[in-house]
């Protein structure tokens, strides 16, 4: 099965570039021998899962009001944390989103960003639109801290060249830290002064008046390789976190002076932030960070299990400190953290942005690789060279781990919409290339390195609408079926299908007709919203948002909720080797027993994508994760979950691997 949601793509480099050399039949069935011995149940340990949401890390987070801002490889985005809605503020190649290193939100709700060439701010216009305004730059900046009120007090900034201050008109350097690398800025409680963490030069405090500097001295010297933050603990002690010599360091600033502590070997500190009256530390082995609350412990007071015990560097002076774990789960490889109210938000190296929660992190929608896609297309040339199209505008070239943009259309407004493969291995790529009102198909024979123009198919489309597709698959008889959608602006709706005989070139468009409008004799009464197609035993089965349809021996038949399907909204249809036909619906899985549809056991909510493996197991993309229904089983609720998340689509490639699209990422699931 393959499909696309609302796809957009960039321009081709040349007339037709490489797309793939071999592609599985992403719409056919993987039939085997019925009655073959049952395979062992699938287990999570049988597979390696490589999951990614972004091409690169999130480098900074900031929250103001209901909006969470994230800066990193994709550029700049923001989410409404109350409802999860997101917007792409600026791309990685646009002003205000290019090579971002820091982001902060001031008391007016304006987002300040530090990029490769300048510092700027994103202001909301009276019309509710975001507008970027540059403010110049004193040099490379990696940390920002707007003062309160920002309108009269300006902004602090820091980077490799020192500490800077913006007064609303120009940037100036703060004397005393010229040439000292600044690694963190934390606004003081008065909203004016700032705590300045440096690389190897200690902690400073700049006051809110003339920016006078004072180094935190007395007791142990704060000489961390980097200081990641400072906060006040629940007992009123200001604590500082950093890293030195490859391990996390903690400094407690007390009336008796500063005391230094080190974490167990292998632990590094990512961030130290204030949450309410607590100091929240994000730390742990690289890639396996956790959230902790920092607190002192009295003599003999037990430290809770799982805590990080910090040992005094100076022979037990300064008391006992430990980081007590919270019950929240963070994404792997945390790169940035921010607190809004009582909630902790984390940016990561691979998986984008998430809200830390008990059980598992809650990843935000709108990741760079996924966008708003509900379906996707995968084509692989080799194991290391695959092409993925989601909802554009880019296509992605990937080895399953690293992703890079690639452009695949002939003109700046063109799009690649999907792919299909026939039994001999010939590949077909479907494009929309305006101003032509239809589809353009290129093909590539198995073993050939060149794409050749094949056919241009004129379509009857509504005025001012452009074509999209929901699936593409070649039947055993050599007929290419394409599920059509039409779009105007950002929305698209179903528009039937087009059938193309690849030998004769004869084309039939099966489209919705108005009442009284004459239809072609060859046209089938297919629903508008088709989602998938299956060729089995001489019949053609269609999944649609109006149930399941079958065309067999000249007879057309339909089934819906009243006929046993859990829902009329059917997203995928497939058949394992035992010949059973399965349908994925918005209310669960159903199977065809030859006479009627029966819901599968186990309520798991919506099911979206289906695929089969050589052992006859049925792989199911569900709202509650990627599940595998063993050959002969019918209880989906008891099926093992290989990958958590809100799964949207599923494709098996010719190497026996599965590609899974969730609301927040793309994953490659490969047998060990």
VEXDREN-2710 file (C-alpha; in Angstrom, 1 decimal):
% VEXDREN-2710
k/r/px/py/pz
1/UNK/0.0/0.0/0.0
2/UNK/1.2/3.5/-0.7
3/UNK/-0.4/6.8/-0.6
4/UNK/0.0/10.5/0.0
5/UNK/-1.8/13.1/1.9
6/UNK/-1.4/16.5/0.6
7/UNK/1.9/16.4/-1.2
8/UNK/4.1/19.2/-2.5
9/UNK/7.5/19.0/-4.1
10/UNK/10.2/21.2/-5.4
11/UNK/11.8/21.5/-8.9
12/UNK/13.6/18.7/-10.7
13/UNK/17.3/19.1/-11.3
14/UNK/17.2/18.4/-15.1
15/UNK/14.2/16.8/-16.8
16/UNK/14.1/13.6/-14.8
17/UNK/16.5/12.7/-12.0
18/UNK/17.0/9.3/-10.3
19/UNK/14.2/8.3/-8.1
20/UNK/14.8/4.6/-7.4
21/UNK/16.1/1.4/-9.0
22/UNK/13.7/-1.1/-7.4
23/UNK/10.4/-0.6/-5.7
24/UNK/8.1/-3.1/-4.1
25/UNK/4.6/-3.4/-5.3
26/UNK/3.1/-0.9/-2.9
27/UNK/-0.5/-1.7/-3.5
28/UNK/-0.5/-5.4/-4.2
29/UNK/-0.7/-8.3/-1.8
30/UNK/2.2/-10.4/-0.5
31/UNK/0.6/-13.8/-1.1
32/UNK/2.2/-17.0/0.2
33/UNK/1.1/-20.6/0.6
34/UNK/-2.1/-20.9/2.6
35/UNK/-1.8/-23.5/5.3
36/UNK/2.0/-23.0/5.7
37/UNK/3.4/-23.6/9.2
38/UNK/2.8/-20.7/11.5
39/UNK/5.7/-18.4/12.1
40/UNK/6.9/-17.6/15.6
41/UNK/5.2/-14.5/17.1
42/UNK/6.9/-11.2/16.2
43/UNK/8.7/-9.5/19.1
44/UNK/10.2/-6.0/19.5
45/UNK/13.7/-7.5/19.9
46/UNK/13.5/-9.0/16.4
47/UNK/13.8/-5.5/14.8
48/UNK/16.0/-2.4/14.9
49/UNK/14.0/0.8/14.7
50/UNK/15.6/4.0/13.5
51/UNK/13.3/7.0/14.0
52/UNK/13.7/10.6/13.0
53/UNK/11.6/13.7/12.9
54/UNK/14.1/16.4/12.0
55/UNK/17.2/16.6/9.7
56/UNK/19.2/18.1/12.6
57/UNK/18.9/19.0/16.3
58/UNK/16.7/21.5/18.0
59/UNK/19.2/24.0/19.5
60/UNK/17.0/26.3/21.6
61/UNK/13.5/26.5/23.1
62/UNK/11.6/29.4/24.6
63/UNK/8.1/29.8/25.9
64/UNK/5.9/32.9/26.3
65/UNK/2.2/32.8/27.1
66/UNK/0.7/29.8/25.3
67/UNK/3.4/29.6/22.7
68/UNK/6.5/27.4/22.6
69/UNK/9.2/28.5/20.1
70/UNK/11.8/26.1/18.8
71/UNK/14.9/27.0/16.8
72/UNK/17.1/24.5/15.0
73/UNK/17.8/22.7/11.8
74/UNK/14.3/23.2/10.4
75/UNK/14.4/27.0/11.1
76/UNK/11.9/28.5/13.5
77/UNK/8.5/27.1/14.5
78/UNK/6.0/27.7/17.3
79/UNK/3.2/25.7/18.9
80/UNK/0.2/26.6/20.9
81/UNK/0.8/24.4/23.9
82/UNK/-2.9/24.4/24.9
83/UNK/-4.1/22.7/21.6
84/UNK/-1.0/21.6/19.8
85/UNK/-1.5/23.7/16.7
86/UNK/1.7/24.8/15.1
87/UNK/3.1/27.1/12.4
88/UNK/6.3/27.2/10.5
89/UNK/7.4/30.8/11.2
90/UNK/10.6/30.7/9.0
91/UNK/12.4/28.1/7.1
92/UNK/16.1/27.3/7.5
93/UNK/16.9/29.3/4.3
94/UNK/14.8/32.4/5.3
95/UNK/15.5/35.6/7.2
96/UNK/14.7/35.0/10.9
97/UNK/15.1/31.3/10.6
98/UNK/18.6/30.8/9.0
99/UNK/21.3/29.1/11.1
100/UNK/19.6/29.9/14.4
101/UNK/21.5/29.5/17.7
102/UNK/19.3/31.0/20.3
103/UNK/15.6/32.0/20.9
104/UNK/14.0/33.9/23.8
105/UNK/10.6/35.5/24.4
106/UNK/10.2/38.9/26.0
107/UNK/7.4/40.3/28.3
108/UNK/5.5/41.6/25.2
109/UNK/5.4/38.1/23.7
110/UNK/8.0/39.0/21.0
111/UNK/10.4/36.2/20.0
112/UNK/14.1/37.2/19.7
113/UNK/16.3/35.0/17.6
114/UNK/20.0/34.9/17.0
115/UNK/21.0/33.6/13.6
116/UNK/24.2/33.4/11.6
117/UNK/24.4/37.1/10.6
118/UNK/22.2/39.0/13.0
119/UNK/19.8/39.2/15.9
120/UNK/16.2/39.9/15.1
121/UNK/12.7/39.7/16.6
122/UNK/9.4/38.3/15.5
123/UNK/6.6/40.8/16.1
124/UNK/2.8/40.1/15.8
125/UNK/1.2/42.7/13.6
126/UNK/-2.3/44.2/14.4
127/UNK/-3.6/41.8/11.7
128/UNK/-2.3/38.8/13.7
129/UNK/0.6/38.0/11.3
130/UNK/4.2/37.5/12.4
131/UNK/6.7/40.0/11.0
132/UNK/10.5/39.8/11.2
133/UNK/12.6/42.8/12.1
134/UNK/16.4/42.7/12.2
135/UNK/18.3/44.5/14.9
136/UNK/21.9/44.1/13.8
137/UNK/24.5/42.0/15.5
138/UNK/27.5/42.5/17.8
139/UNK/28.9/39.1/16.7
140/UNK/28.0/35.4/17.1
141/UNK/25.3/35.0/19.7
142/UNK/24.3/31.7/21.4
143/UNK/22.2/32.9/24.4
144/UNK/19.6/35.6/24.8
145/UNK/17.8/37.1/27.8
146/UNK/15.3/39.9/27.3
147/UNK/15.0/42.2/30.3
148/UNK/11.7/43.3/31.9
149/UNK/10.3/45.6/30.6
150/UNK/12.0/45.0/27.4
151/UNK/10.7/48.2/25.8
152/UNK/12.8/50.3/28.1
153/UNK/15.5/47.9/29.3
154/UNK/16.4/46.0/26.2
155/UNK/18.1/42.6/25.8
156/UNK/21.1/40.7/27.1
157/UNK/23.0/38.5/24.6
158/UNK/26.1/36.3/24.9
159/UNK/28.4/34.3/22.7
160/UNK/32.0/33.3/22.0
161/UNK/33.0/37.0/22.0
162/UNK/31.5/38.0/25.3
163/UNK/28.4/39.7/26.8
164/UNK/26.4/42.2/24.9
165/UNK/23.5/44.6/25.7
166/UNK/20.8/46.0/23.4
167/UNK/19.2/49.3/24.4
168/UNK/16.5/49.4/21.8
169/UNK/18.7/51.1/19.2
170/UNK/22.1/49.5/19.1
171/UNK/24.2/46.7/20.5
172/UNK/27.2/47.3/22.8
173/UNK/29.7/45.0/24.5
174/UNK/29.8/44.8/28.3
175/UNK/33.3/45.7/29.5
176/UNK/35.0/43.0/31.5
177/UNK/33.9/40.0/29.5
178/UNK/35.4/41.0/26.1
179/UNK/36.7/37.8/24.5
180/UNK/35.2/35.6/27.3
181/UNK/32.9/32.8/25.8
182/UNK/29.4/33.1/27.3
183/UNK/27.5/29.7/27.4
184/UNK/24.4/30.6/29.4
185/UNK/22.3/33.6/30.4
186/UNK/19.6/33.5/33.1
187/UNK/17.6/36.6/34.0
188/UNK/17.8/37.6/37.6
189/UNK/14.6/37.6/39.8
190/UNK/14.4/41.4/39.4
191/UNK/14.0/41.0/35.6
192/UNK/16.9/43.3/34.9
193/UNK/20.2/41.7/36.0
194/UNK/21.5/38.5/34.5
195/UNK/23.6/35.5/35.6
196/UNK/26.3/34.9/33.0
197/UNK/27.8/31.4/32.7
198/UNK/31.1/31.2/30.8
199/UNK/33.4/28.7/29.4
200/UNK/36.2/28.1/31.9
201/UNK/36.0/31.6/33.4
202/UNK/33.4/31.1/36.1
203/UNK/30.0/32.7/36.8
204/UNK/29.3/36.4/36.7
205/UNK/26.4/38.6/37.6
206/UNK/25.6/41.8/35.6
207/UNK/23.4/44.2/37.5
208/UNK/20.3/45.8/36.1
209/UNK/21.6/49.4/36.2
210/UNK/24.8/50.0/34.4
211/UNK/25.7/46.4/33.7
212/UNK/28.3/46.3/36.4
213/UNK/29.9/42.9/36.6
214/UNK/30.6/40.9/39.7
215/UNK/32.2/37.4/39.6
216/UNK/30.7/34.7/41.9
217/UNK/33.7/34.2/44.3
218/UNK/34.3/32.8/47.7
219/UNK/34.9/29.1/48.3
220/UNK/35.3/26.8/45.3
221/UNK/36.2/28.3/41.9
222/UNK/33.5/27.8/39.3
223/UNK/35.6/26.7/36.4
224/UNK/33.3/24.4/34.4
225/UNK/34.1/23.9/30.7
226/UNK/30.6/25.2/30.2
227/UNK/27.8/26.4/32.5
228/UNK/24.4/25.3/31.3
229/UNK/22.2/27.2/33.7
230/UNK/21.5/28.5/37.2
231/UNK/18.4/28.4/39.4
232/UNK/17.2/28.7/43.0
233/UNK/16.4/25.5/44.8
234/UNK/13.4/24.9/47.0
235/UNK/15.5/25.8/50.1
236/UNK/16.6/29.1/48.6
237/UNK/20.1/28.2/47.6
238/UNK/21.2/29.3/44.1
239/UNK/22.7/26.4/42.3
240/UNK/24.8/26.3/39.1
241/UNK/25.1/23.3/36.7
242/UNK/27.8/22.7/34.1
243/UNK/30.2/20.2/32.8
244/UNK/34.0/19.8/33.4
245/UNK/36.3/17.1/32.3
246/UNK/33.4/15.2/30.7
247/UNK/31.2/15.0/33.8
248/UNK/28.4/17.0/35.3
249/UNK/29.3/19.6/38.0
250/UNK/27.1/21.2/40.5
251/UNK/27.9/24.4/42.5
252/UNK/25.9/25.6/45.5
253/UNK/26.3/29.3/46.2
254/UNK/25.8/29.7/50.0
255/UNK/26.5/32.4/52.5
256/UNK/29.7/30.4/53.4
257/UNK/30.8/30.5/49.7
258/UNK/30.6/28.3/46.7
259/UNK/30.8/24.6/47.0
260/UNK/31.6/22.2/44.1
261/UNK/30.2/18.7/43.6
262/UNK/30.6/16.2/40.8
263/UNK/28.1/13.7/39.4
264/UNK/28.8/10.0/38.8
265/UNK/31.0/9.2/35.8
266/UNK/29.2/9.2/32.5
267/UNK/26.6/11.8/33.4
268/UNK/26.5/15.1/31.6
269/UNK/24.3/18.2/32.2
270/UNK/22.1/19.6/29.5
271/UNK/20.1/22.3/31.2
272/UNK/19.2/23.7/34.6
273/UNK/15.9/25.6/34.7
274/UNK/13.5/26.9/37.3
275/UNK/10.1/25.3/37.7
276/UNK/8.1/27.0/40.4
277/UNK/10.4/27.2/43.4
278/UNK/12.4/24.2/42.3
279/UNK/15.7/23.8/40.4
280/UNK/15.1/21.3/37.6
281/UNK/18.2/19.6/36.2
282/UNK/18.2/17.7/32.8
283/UNK/21.1/15.4/32.9
284/UNK/22.2/11.8/32.4
285/UNK/24.3/9.6/30.1
286/UNK/24.4/11.1/26.6
287/UNK/21.2/10.1/24.7
288/UNK/19.5/8.9/27.9
289/UNK/18.8/12.1/29.9
290/UNK/16.2/12.4/32.7
291/UNK/14.6/15.3/34.6
292/UNK/15.7/15.7/38.3
293/UNK/14.9/18.1/41.1
294/UNK/18.0/19.3/42.9
295/UNK/17.9/19.3/46.7
296/UNK/20.2/19.1/49.7
297/UNK/20.1/16.1/52.1
298/UNK/20.8/16.2/55.8
299/UNK/23.3/13.8/57.5
300/UNK/21.8/10.3/57.5
301/UNK/18.8/11.4/55.4
302/UNK/18.1/8.6/52.8
303/UNK/18.4/9.6/49.2
304/UNK/15.5/8.2/47.0
305/UNK/16.3/5.4/44.6
306/UNK/17.3/6.4/41.2
307/UNK/18.8/9.7/42.3
308/UNK/22.0/11.2/41.1
309/UNK/24.3/11.6/44.1
310/UNK/26.7/14.6/43.8
311/UNK/29.9/14.1/45.6
312/UNK/31.8/17.0/47.2
313/UNK/35.0/17.8/45.4
314/UNK/36.5/19.2/48.7
315/UNK/36.2/16.3/51.1
316/UNK/32.5/16.4/52.0
317/UNK/32.4/20.2/52.5
318/UNK/29.1/22.0/51.7
319/UNK/26.7/19.2/52.7
320/UNK/25.1/16.5/50.6
321/UNK/23.3/17.2/47.3
322/UNK/21.4/14.9/45.0
323/UNK/19.2/15.1/42.0
324/UNK/15.9/13.3/42.7
325/UNK/14.2/12.0/39.5
326/UNK/10.8/13.2/38.5
327/UNK/8.3/10.8/37.0
328/UNK/8.5/12.4/33.6
329/UNK/10.0/10.7/30.5
330/UNK/12.1/12.8/28.1
331/UNK/12.9/12.2/24.5
332/UNK/16.3/10.6/23.8
333/UNK/19.3/12.9/23.2
334/UNK/17.9/16.1/24.8
335/UNK/19.5/19.3/23.4
336/UNK/17.4/22.1/25.0
337/UNK/14.8/22.6/27.7
338/UNK/12.2/25.2/28.7
339/UNK/9.6/25.4/31.4
340/UNK/6.1/26.8/31.0
341/UNK/4.1/26.8/34.3
342/UNK/4.6/23.3/35.7
343/UNK/5.4/21.7/32.3
344/UNK/8.8/20.8/31.0
345/UNK/9.4/20.9/27.2
346/UNK/12.4/19.4/25.5
347/UNK/14.1/19.7/22.2
348/UNK/16.1/16.7/20.9
349/UNK/18.8/15.8/18.5
350/UNK/16.6/13.6/16.2
351/UNK/12.9/13.6/17.3
352/UNK/12.0/17.3/17.4
353/UNK/10.1/18.8/20.4
354/UNK/8.2/17.0/23.1
355/UNK/6.3/17.7/26.3
356/UNK/7.9/15.6/29.1
357/UNK/5.2/13.3/30.6
358/UNK/4.9/10.2/32.7
359/UNK/5.1/7.0/30.6
360/UNK/6.4/8.5/27.4
361/UNK/7.1/12.0/26.0
362/UNK/4.3/13.7/24.1
363/UNK/5.9/14.7/20.8
364/UNK/4.5/17.7/19.0
365/UNK/3.1/17.5/15.5
366/UNK/4.6/19.4/12.6
367/UNK/8.1/17.9/12.6
368/UNK/10.2/18.9/9.7
369/UNK/10.1/15.5/7.9
370/UNK/6.3/15.0/8.5
371/UNK/4.5/18.3/8.5
372/UNK/0.8/17.6/8.2
373/UNK/1.2/14.3/6.2
374/UNK/-1.3/11.5/6.8
375/UNK/0.3/9.3/4.1
376/UNK/3.6/8.9/2.4
377/UNK/5.4/7.2/-0.5
378/UNK/8.7/5.3/-0.2
379/UNK/11.0/4.2/-3.0
380/UNK/14.4/2.5/-2.5
381/UNK/17.2/2.2/-5.0
382/UNK/19.4/0.3/-2.5
383/UNK/19.2/-0.2/1.2
384/UNK/21.1/3.0/1.7
385/UNK/19.4/5.2/-0.9
386/UNK/15.6/5.7/-0.5
387/UNK/13.3/8.5/-1.5
388/UNK/10.4/9.6/0.6
389/UNK/7.6/12.0/-0.3
390/UNK/5.2/13.2/2.5
391/UNK/3.4/16.5/2.1
392/UNK/6.2/18.5/0.7
393/UNK/7.3/20.8/-0.6
394/UNK/10.4/18.7/-0.5
395/UNK/11.1/15.1/-1.1
396/UNK/13.7/13.4/1.2
397/UNK/16.7/11.3/0.2
398/UNK/17.6/9.0/3.1
399/UNK/19.5/6.0/4.3
400/UNK/16.8/5.6/7.0
401/UNK/18.9/7.7/9.4
402/UNK/20.1/10.8/7.7
403/UNK/17.7/12.9/5.5
404/UNK/18.5/15.6/3.0
405/UNK/16.1/17.5/0.7
406/UNK/16.0/16.7/-3.0
407/UNK/14.0/18.3/-5.8
408/UNK/12.1/16.2/-8.2
409/UNK/9.9/18.3/-10.5
410/UNK/10.6/19.7/-13.9
411/UNK/9.7/23.3/-13.0
412/UNK/9.5/25.4/-9.9
413/UNK/5.8/24.7/-9.5
414/UNK/6.0/21.0/-10.3
415/UNK/5.4/18.1/-7.9
416/UNK/6.2/14.4/-7.7
417/UNK/3.0/12.8/-6.4
418/UNK/3.8/9.2/-6.0
419/UNK/5.3/5.9/-7.4
420/UNK/4.2/2.5/-8.5
421/UNK/5.9/-0.7/-9.7
422/UNK/4.8/-3.5/-11.9
423/UNK/5.7/-7.2/-11.5
424/UNK/8.8/-7.1/-13.8
425/UNK/10.2/-4.2/-11.7
426/UNK/9.5/-1.3/-14.0
427/UNK/9.0/1.9/-12.0
428/UNK/6.4/4.6/-12.6
429/UNK/6.6/8.1/-11.2
430/UNK/3.6/10.3/-11.2
431/UNK/4.0/14.1/-11.5
432/UNK/1.9/17.2/-11.7
433/UNK/3.6/19.8/-13.9
434/UNK/1.6/23.0/-14.5
435/UNK/0.3/24.4/-16.6
436/UNK/-0.6/21.0/-18.0
437/UNK/-4.0/20.0/-16.5
438/UNK/-3.4/16.4/-15.7
439/UNK/-0.7/13.9/-14.7
440/UNK/2.7/13.3/-16.2
441/UNK/4.2/9.8/-15.9
442/UNK/7.8/8.7/-16.3
443/UNK/9.0/5.2/-16.2
444/UNK/12.3/3.4/-15.6
445/UNK/12.8/-0.2/-16.6
446/UNK/14.4/-2.6/-14.1
447/UNK/18.2/-2.3/-14.2
448/UNK/18.0/0.9/-16.2
449/UNK/19.6/4.1/-14.9
450/UNK/17.5/6.5/-16.9
451/UNK/14.0/7.8/-16.5
452/UNK/12.0/8.2/-19.7
453/UNK/8.9/10.2/-20.3
454/UNK/6.0/7.7/-20.7
455/UNK/2.6/9.4/-20.9
456/UNK/0.8/12.7/-20.3
457/UNK/-2.7/12.1/-19.1
458/UNK/-5.2/14.9/-19.5
459/UNK/-7.8/14.9/-16.7
460/UNK/-11.2/16.4/-16.3
461/UNK/-10.8/18.5/-13.1
462/UNK/-12.9/21.2/-11.4
463/UNK/-11.9/24.7/-12.3
464/UNK/-8.8/26.1/-10.6
465/UNK/-8.0/22.8/-9.0
466/UNK/-4.7/20.9/-9.1
467/UNK/-4.4/17.1/-8.9
468/UNK/-3.1/15.1/-6.0
469/UNK/-3.1/11.3/-5.4
470/UNK/-4.0/9.0/-2.6
471/UNK/-2.4/5.8/-4.0
472/UNK/-0.8/4.4/-7.1
473/UNK/-0.5/0.6/-7.9
474/UNK/-0.2/-1.6/-10.9
475/UNK/-2.5/-4.6/-11.2
476/UNK/-1.3/-8.1/-12.4
477/UNK/-2.9/-7.3/-15.7
478/UNK/-0.7/-4.3/-16.2
479/UNK/-3.2/-1.6/-15.4
480/UNK/-2.0/1.4/-13.3
481/UNK/-4.7/2.7/-10.9
482/UNK/-4.2/6.1/-9.3
483/UNK/-6.5/7.4/-6.6
484/UNK/-7.2/11.1/-7.4
485/UNK/-7.7/14.1/-5.2
486/UNK/-8.0/17.7/-6.2
487/UNK/-6.7/20.7/-4.2
488/UNK/-7.3/24.4/-4.1
489/UNK/-5.0/26.2/-1.7
490/UNK/-4.1/24.0/1.3
491/UNK/-7.1/21.7/1.2
492/UNK/-7.8/18.7/-1.0
493/UNK/-10.8/16.4/-1.6
494/UNK/-11.3/13.1/-3.2
495/UNK/-12.0/13.0/-6.9
496/UNK/-12.3/9.3/-7.8
497/UNK/-9.6/7.5/-9.8
498/UNK/-7.9/7.2/-13.1
499/UNK/-7.2/3.8/-14.8
500/UNK/-4.3/3.5/-17.3
501/UNK/-3.6/0.4/-19.4
502/UNK/0.2/0.4/-19.5
503/UNK/0.3/-1.6/-22.8
504/UNK/-2.3/0.2/-24.9
505/UNK/-2.3/3.6/-23.1
506/UNK/-6.1/3.6/-22.9
507/UNK/-7.2/5.7/-20.0
508/UNK/-10.5/5.8/-18.1
509/UNK/-11.3/8.4/-15.5
510/UNK/-13.7/7.3/-12.8
511/UNK/-14.8/10.6/-11.3
512/UNK/-17.8/11.9/-9.4
513/UNK/-20.7/13.0/-11.6
514/UNK/-23.4/15.5/-10.9
515/UNK/-27.0/14.3/-10.9
516/UNK/-28.1/13.9/-14.5
517/UNK/-24.5/14.1/-15.9
518/UNK/-23.7/11.4/-18.3
519/UNK/-20.8/9.1/-17.4
520/UNK/-18.5/7.1/-19.6
521/UNK/-19.7/3.6/-20.3
522/UNK/-16.4/2.2/-18.8
523/UNK/-16.6/4.3/-15.7
524/UNK/-17.3/2.5/-12.4
525/UNK/-19.5/4.1/-9.7
526/UNK/-16.5/4.5/-7.3
527/UNK/-16.7/6.8/-4.3
528/UNK/-14.9/10.2/-4.5
529/UNK/-12.6/9.5/-1.5
530/UNK/-10.6/6.5/-2.5
531/UNK/-7.7/5.6/-0.1
532/UNK/-6.2/2.3/-1.3
533/UNK/-6.5/-0.5/-3.8
534/UNK/-5.9/-4.3/-3.6
535/UNK/-5.8/-6.9/-6.5
536/UNK/-6.7/-10.3/-5.3
537/UNK/-8.1/-13.5/-7.0
538/UNK/-9.2/-11.7/-10.1
539/UNK/-11.0/-9.0/-8.2
540/UNK/-10.2/-5.4/-7.5
541/UNK/-10.9/-4.1/-4.0
542/UNK/-11.1/-0.4/-3.1
543/UNK/-10.8/1.2/0.3
544/UNK/-12.6/4.5/0.6
545/UNK/-14.1/6.9/3.1
546/UNK/-17.4/5.4/2.1
547/UNK/-16.6/1.8/3.0
548/UNK/-15.1/-1.1/0.9
549/UNK/-16.0/-1.7/-2.7
550/UNK/-15.2/-4.7/-5.0
551/UNK/-15.3/-5.1/-8.7
552/UNK/-15.3/-8.8/-9.8
553/UNK/-16.5/-10.5/-13.0
554/UNK/-18.3/-7.4/-14.1
555/UNK/-20.2/-7.0/-10.8
556/UNK/-19.7/-4.0/-8.4
557/UNK/-20.5/-4.4/-4.7
558/UNK/-20.1/-2.2/-1.6
559/UNK/-20.0/-2.7/2.1
560/UNK/-20.2/-0.2/5.0
561/UNK/-21.0/0.0/8.7
562/UNK/-24.4/-1.7/8.2
563/UNK/-22.5/-4.7/6.7
564/UNK/-20.1/-5.3/9.6
565/UNK/-17.4/-2.8/9.0
566/UNK/-16.5/-0.9/12.3
567/UNK/-16.6/2.4/10.3
568/UNK/-17.3/3.7/6.8
569/UNK/-13.9/5.5/7.0
570/UNK/-11.6/2.8/5.5
571/UNK/-8.0/3.8/5.1
572/UNK/-6.2/0.7/3.8
573/UNK/-6.9/-2.8/2.6
574/UNK/-4.5/-5.7/2.4
575/UNK/-4.2/-9.5/2.2
576/UNK/-1.7/-11.8/4.0
577/UNK/-0.6/-15.1/2.5
578/UNK/-3.6/-17.0/4.0
579/UNK/-5.9/-15.1/1.7
580/UNK/-7.8/-13.3/4.4
581/UNK/-8.6/-9.7/3.4
582/UNK/-8.3/-7.0/6.1
583/UNK/-9.5/-3.4/6.2
584/UNK/-8.1/-0.7/8.4
585/UNK/-10.9/1.7/9.5
586/UNK/-11.1/4.7/11.8
587/UNK/-12.8/2.5/14.4
588/UNK/-10.5/-0.5/14.2
589/UNK/-9.6/-3.5/12.1
590/UNK/-12.0/-5.8/10.2
591/UNK/-11.5/-9.0/8.2
592/UNK/-13.5/-10.5/5.3
593/UNK/-14.4/-14.1/5.9
594/UNK/-15.6/-14.7/2.3
595/UNK/-19.2/-13.8/3.2
596/UNK/-19.2/-10.8/5.5
597/UNK/-17.0/-8.4/7.5
598/UNK/-16.1/-9.1/11.1
599/UNK/-14.4/-6.6/13.5
600/UNK/-11.0/-7.8/14.9
601/UNK/-10.8/-8.4/18.6
602/UNK/-9.1/-5.8/20.9
603/UNK/-10.1/-2.2/20.8
604/UNK/-7.1/-0.1/19.8
605/UNK/-8.8/2.9/18.2
606/UNK/-8.2/4.0/14.7
607/UNK/-6.2/1.9/12.3
608/UNK/-4.6/3.6/9.3
609/UNK/-2.0/1.6/7.4
610/UNK/-1.6/-2.1/6.6
611/UNK/1.3/-4.2/5.3
612/UNK/2.3/-7.9/5.3
613/UNK/5.5/-9.8/5.7
614/UNK/6.8/-13.1/4.3
615/UNK/5.7/-15.0/7.3
616/UNK/2.0/-14.0/6.7
617/UNK/1.9/-11.5/9.7
618/UNK/-0.2/-8.4/9.3
619/UNK/1.4/-5.1/10.3
620/UNK/-1.0/-2.5/11.4
621/UNK/-0.4/1.3/11.9
622/UNK/-2.8/2.3/14.7
623/UNK/-3.4/5.4/16.9
624/UNK/-1.8/3.4/19.7
625/UNK/1.4/2.4/17.9
626/UNK/2.7/-0.1/15.3
627/UNK/1.3/-3.5/16.0
628/UNK/1.9/-6.9/14.4
629/UNK/-0.9/-9.4/14.1
630/UNK/0.6/-12.9/13.9
631/UNK/-0.4/-15.2/11.1
632/UNK/-3.7/-16.8/12.1
633/UNK/-4.4/-14.4/15.0
634/UNK/-7.5/-12.1/15.2
635/UNK/-7.1/-10.1/18.4
636/UNK/-5.3/-6.9/17.5
637/UNK/-5.4/-5.7/21.1
638/UNK/-3.1/-8.6/22.1
639/UNK/-0.7/-8.0/19.3
640/UNK/2.8/-6.7/20.3
641/UNK/3.5/-3.0/19.9
642/UNK/6.9/-2.5/18.1
643/UNK/6.7/1.3/18.0
644/UNK/4.6/3.7/20.2
645/UNK/2.9/6.8/18.8
646/UNK/0.0/7.9/16.6
647/UNK/0.8/5.9/13.4
648/UNK/-0.6/7.2/10.1
649/UNK/0.8/5.0/7.3
650/UNK/2.9/2.0/6.6
651/UNK/4.9/0.8/3.6
652/UNK/7.0/-2.4/3.1
653/UNK/10.0/-2.0/0.8
654/UNK/11.6/-4.7/-1.4
655/UNK/14.2/-5.5/1.2
656/UNK/11.6/-6.7/3.7
657/UNK/11.8/-3.5/5.8
658/UNK/8.9/-1.4/7.0
659/UNK/8.7/2.3/6.9
660/UNK/6.2/3.8/9.4
661/UNK/4.8/7.4/9.3
662/UNK/3.5/8.7/12.6
663/UNK/2.1/12.1/13.5
664/UNK/5.6/13.2/14.6
665/UNK/8.3/11.1/12.8
666/UNK/9.3/8.6/10.1
667/UNK/10.8/5.3/11.3
668/UNK/12.6/2.5/9.5
669/UNK/11.8/-0.9/11.1
670/UNK/14.4/-3.5/9.9
671/UNK/14.6/-7.1/10.9
672/UNK/17.7/-8.0/12.9
END
